[in-house]
């Protein structure tokens, strides 16, 4: 019998906003958001809980946030400061285990299955991490403890902010059957609406407690949600075999810009694209992966917030090829104007590059 793993998911509470409130206590009681300014088009990166009370959310267009909360305090943010604090927090995590998988600046998975601290209690480890982060940074972090990554991530959201939720193995079945499908990572708003139209809103609607999923259900999901079907069936049973991976190989880099005004002319969009290339080139050089480049792409987001992406295989940063991809994306606009343009690069895995190197006789 396999011993259940002990996974902790740690998620900083409204991280960017929390750093600003820590550094300026006057901001703690006012609705605060980090994101685009009032005079430019942009989106909200994060916001504090007073702002969330007005319906402001991350990834919301700034103009929509201001409609919901006209007295919202907006800050552009300081990414270098946030990165510095994030490194401080990650260093704290590493005191407890080497198996730390950062997901972003403000969250990470920890595998403490073999940690001897607190007699191996993942609950006590998580609580001590939370106390240490608060003591050394002045910031709160919410934690979820569970036997796998999926459940730990769901658990960390149960008692936010500044909370801890533990999901023991014997509690999983009951917890899962009442879990809304929209809370499963990968099930966005559109997928959630598709599933609801089929009468599927909770995990128990897909997999009955203690039973295997039916072939009919699998076929139904494949038809309506495609490649997500297999993962969805596993998550609805509380299954997630992914290990915590301390080193995550970067597979892509990119740059994008939300325009101050919608563009309705292709030449203007081409100029905007060219202005992004120097930043993209700099990020490529900083990545140290120039030799691994194998794909480039262009993304356009239109005035109705729909977006399209065009990609092609390419081993170098080619401005002319970017413009050709842009023209293809432009043809899909359906008379809509452009509000955002993005460029991205994809890399081959390092192991694949090693296979391509000539063998040197020893």
Beta strands, then each sheet from edge to edge (+ up, - down):
strand 1: 7-12
strand 2: 32-35
strand 3: 44-47
strand 4: 73-75
strand 5: 100-104
strand 6: 107-111
strand 7: 141-146
strand 8: 164-166
strand 9: 252-263
strand 10: 293-302
strand 11: 307-313
strand 12: 338-347
sheet 1: 5+ 6- 1+ 7- 8-
sheet 2: 3+ 2- 4-
sheet 3: 9+ 12- 10+ 11-
end
